[in-house]
Amino acid sequence: MKLDEEQTRTLAEEHGIPLPEQGLASTREEAGDLADRVGYPAVLKLVSPDLPHRTETGAIRTGVESRDAALETYDDLMEVAEHESVSVEGVQVQEQVPEGREVIVGGLRDDTFGPTVMFGLGGIFVEVMEDVSFRVAPIGREEARAMMHEIRAYPVLEKFRGKPAADVDAAADVVAAVSRLVHENPEIDTLDINPLIMHERGAVAVDVKIQVEE
Amino acid sequence: MGRPGHIAQSMGSDEQRLDRMFYPETVAVIGASRERGTIGNIVMENLVSGEYACCAYPVNPNADEILGRTAYNSVLDVEGDVDLAVIAVPAKVVPTVLQECAEKGVAGAAVISAGFGEAGEQELSDRVKEIAEESGLRILGPNVLGLINTHSGLNASFASAMPRRGDIAFLTQSGALGGALIHWTAREGLGLSHVVSLGNKLDVDDADLIRYLDSKPEVEVVAIYMEGLRDGRGFMDAARETDTPVVAVKAGRGEAGERATASHTGALAGQDRVFDAAFHQSGVIRAHTTVELFDQAEALTLQKPAHGNRVAIVTNGGGAGVMAADACEKHGLAVPELSDALKREVATALPGIASPRNPVDTLGDAGYERYRGTIRALSGSNEVDVVVGIHVETSQIDPMGAAKAMAEEAGKNGVPIVSCWIGGKGLEEALDLMRERGVPHYPEPERAVSAARALIQQGEAERGMEVER
């Protein structure tokens, strides 16, 4: 069972996981107000318990540059919901986080060891290469750093192709925070921060999904 | 890890019960048999032909006498106390027998009988677990080979041989593998202190034994073959708390959990790699084959843990050195470039080599002086944490020179040595010296590097645990 947006956000905030400025709009007007508040460009996402792969169904719209654009996008997303025949929790209006290194931080309940935390570079590094590392939760920042270093693709996080190094400490703090979160909430089946966007300073968990046992 | 109904019992009491199992005064074999070749007969035979000729009592209502001893109808009929019961009766009858053992005040029962959880008989399995919880009787298994303690001369198993006596305690989830490895370790000249077949682990498990064996001076290392753990965190706790090195093979890749594919994390669940993490976090060294398990265990009994991960390779055969360096790299061990000062010092021991590298090639005809000078410079340098000494048999020099040098220098300056000897009969005397002087020796470079790795990991584990404490 997927935990709803509000509970997810509360849990994440409680553990100090940095989230983008955002709000959940239940009406068109609200969407406009929230977009004004979080600032432009903004990202609008259709929030539905029935829709896991949002990018594939056009349920995430980035680069929304104005209030008018926000209102239009809201309408578009409602159409998508109808087209996909899914129930709607609302439309999440989020500040558009600047580009950075995308990584995945996960939590899961392992059959033998219970709450466990996972780290990997985003996209094909996790999905195809399974280039991930694990630790039994809870862990501190040092162990989080150590597990990040175990990734074969770790050099991508350092100074790479002209880009400055990403803030490994900030990401390690998120890994450690996720480990504490799953350790304190053993009813969680899985937790996915995908992506956590790492910048030169700081990191932001752009999308957080939590599944709990029924 | 409270067991319901026994919260008041302290660790001391657990230890006492396990002591009665491993150093029993009296053993009952329930399901003993007159028929040669049956398990009930072999167990009895093993006990009486060892140190337990006096005090092993057969229990079998269908016989009057087994191996010259009066057979009892029930363990309750045996005079005096019974410390250990070995049970080889059909699964259906086991719960009743266990109840009788509990009533009798037996400390522990090794249930050789199979046909429980592993055969889908969940109810029978639950019943056994209940008895352990309610009565305080320690139960090994079911579905075990038995238990062996070479220091008390106890062979309470149906393995056909006793291991050589030594200081490696071997715990195994596979009875058949355990039995075979008794023969193998004996042939390899490896000594074991204990062999404990854990079977289904309904009660006594790896964590219990790690704790119990921690205080035993005759045990230097615990070596484990496991396929799964019922209580992963309990295992980690026991491994963290013990001072005795633990090396384990974990077999069985594990099945990916059936989680919603929407979760990338969930899709990677059930990974064998979580065991890597758990072992790393609790200071357990992971071996990947049974040979490696004992290579590493033996090294840990002979040499002290290393203070870091920098390996120096000294070899009279270039190729073997290259392979050793490759193995180091593959496993994340450092093979550092030597400093200029160290190069100069090493060069004084090696004629004609102006700038020695690491691996250090002493050339084929290297004897005592070259090996000793090189190893001494390396271990005294503060640039090296472990030395891998390699000697390949040649027609030009007696291997005893290399052997004497390694034997002398091993462990100096806190730098352990592991050795690799490639050759044939000509190496026998040298290998004898290695054995005599406690220098681990292997027939190929990869195995020597694996042993070095164990010493490095144990050092890291000990330093890590210190930090935590």
Interface residues (C-beta under 8 A of the other chain):
Chain A: P52 H53 I104 G106 G107 L108 D110 D111 T112 F113 G114 T116 M118 V126 E127 E130 V132 S133 F134 R135 V136 I139 E143 M147 D189 T190 L191 D192 N194 K209 Q211
Chain B: G228 L229 G232 R233 M236 G257 R259 A260 A262 S263 H264 T265 G266 L268 A269 G270 Q271 R273 V274 F275 D276 A277 A278 Q281
